[in-house]
Amino acid sequence: MTNHLDRFHAAMTVLAGHGHIKQRLIKAYEENLVGINEDELPISLKQSFADLRRQMHCVTPLNGEGPICASVRKMSVTEASESAALIVALYGGIARRQDDTQTSLSLSEREEGRVPPFLVKSI
C-alpha cells in the first residue's frame, strides 16, 4: 500500500506543477498510475480507480498517440479537472486507509499490562 501512496503522491506533485491541466493529467497518469491494478487497492477505492482508468482509456488513439493522450485530448478542461480531482481523492483515501492501519495496531500483551513508572503510586 505504501508504494501506491507514493505513486499517487508523485501524481499529485505533477498535477500541482506548471502547464496546462491536460498536459499535467497525462503526465501524472502515464508516469505514476498507469501500472496500478485496481485489485491491489482497498475495496472502497476500486470502483473510483476503475472509473479513472476507463476515462483515461476511452478514446481510440490516432496517428501514433497513445490511448491516454487521445482520451485526455477529447476531454473538456472541466472533465480533465474532474479527473485530476479524482486522483487527489484517491490519494486521500489511500492516505486515510494507511493512517487507520497504523493507528489501529494494538499493543502486545506484554505492553498492555505494564503500568508506566510515572503512574505507579509510591507507598
C-alpha positions in Angstrom: 0.0 0.0 0.0 2.9 2.4 0.7 4.0 2.0 -2.9 0.6 3.1 -4.1 0.6 6.0 -1.7 4.0 7.1 -3.1 2.7 6.8 -6.7 -0.4 8.8 -6.0 1.7 11.4 -4.2 4.0 11.7 -7.2 1.0 12.0 -9.5 -0.3 14.8 -7.3 3.0 16.6 -7.4 2.8 16.6 -11.2 -0.8 17.8 -11.1 0.2 20.7 -8.9 3.0 21.7 -11.3 3.2 24.1 -14.3 1.5 23.6 -17.6 -2.0 23.1 -19.0 -4.2 20.8 -16.9 -4.5 18.3 -19.8 -0.7 18.0 -20.1 -0.3 17.6 -16.3 -3.0 15.0 -16.2 -1.4 12.9 -19.0 2.0 13.1 -17.4 0.6 12.3 -13.9 -1.3 9.3 -15.1 1.3 7.9 -17.5 4.3 8.3 -15.2 2.7 7.2 -12.0 -0.6 5.5 -12.1 -0.9 3.5 -15.4 0.7 0.4 -13.8 -1.6 0.2 -10.8 -4.1 -2.6 -10.8 -7.4 -1.7 -9.1 -7.5 -5.1 -7.4 -4.4 -4.0 -5.4 -6.4 -1.1 -3.9 -8.7 -1.1 -0.9 -12.2 -2.2 -1.8 -13.6 1.3 -1.1 -11.3 2.7 -3.8 -11.5 0.1 -6.5 -14.5 1.4 -8.3 -13.2 5.0 -8.4 -9.9 3.9 -9.8 -11.6 1.7 -12.4 -13.6 4.8 -13.4 -10.5 6.9 -13.7 -8.8 4.1 -15.8 -11.9 4.0 -18.0 -11.8 7.8 -18.5 -8.2 7.7 -19.4 -8.6 4.9 -22.0 -12.0 5.7 -23.6 -10.8 7.1 -26.9 -9.2 5.1 -29.8 -5.8 6.7 -30.5 -4.9 8.3 -33.8 -1.6 8.9 -35.6 0.6 7.1 -33.2 -0.6 8.8 -30.0 -1.4 6.6 -27.0 -4.9 6.0 -25.6 -4.3 8.2 -22.6 -3.3 11.2 -24.8 -6.2 10.6 -27.1 -8.7 10.4 -24.2 -7.4 13.5 -22.5 -7.3 15.4 -25.8 -11.0 14.7 -26.2 -11.8 15.8 -22.6 -13.0 19.3 -21.9 -11.0 21.3 -19.4 -13.7 20.7 -16.8 -13.5 16.9 -17.4 -9.8 17.0 -17.1 -10.0 18.9 -13.9 -12.6 16.4 -12.6 -10.2 13.5 -13.4 -7.4 15.3 -11.6 -9.7 15.9 -8.6 -10.4 12.1 -8.6 -6.7 11.4 -8.4 -6.5 13.7 -5.4 -9.5 12.0 -3.8 -8.0 8.6 -4.4 -4.7 9.7 -2.8 -6.7 11.0 0.2 -8.5 7.6 0.5 -5.2 5.7 0.4 -3.6 8.0 2.9 -6.5 7.7 5.4 -6.5 4.0 5.0 -2.8 3.8 5.8 -3.3 6.1 8.8 -6.2 3.9 10.1 -4.0 0.8 9.7 -1.1 2.4 11.7 -3.3 3.8 14.5 -5.3 0.6 14.9 -2.2 -1.6 15.7 -2.7 -3.0 19.2 0.0 -3.2 21.8 1.4 -6.6 22.5 0.0 -8.4 25.6 3.3 -7.7 27.4 2.9 -3.9 26.9 -0.8 -3.8 27.7 -0.4 -5.0 31.3 2.5 -2.8 32.1 1.9 0.4 34.0 4.3 3.3 33.2 6.6 4.2 36.1 5.1 7.7 36.5 1.7 6.3 37.1 2.8 4.0 39.9 1.9 5.4 43.3 4.7 5.2 45.8 3.9 4.0 49.2 
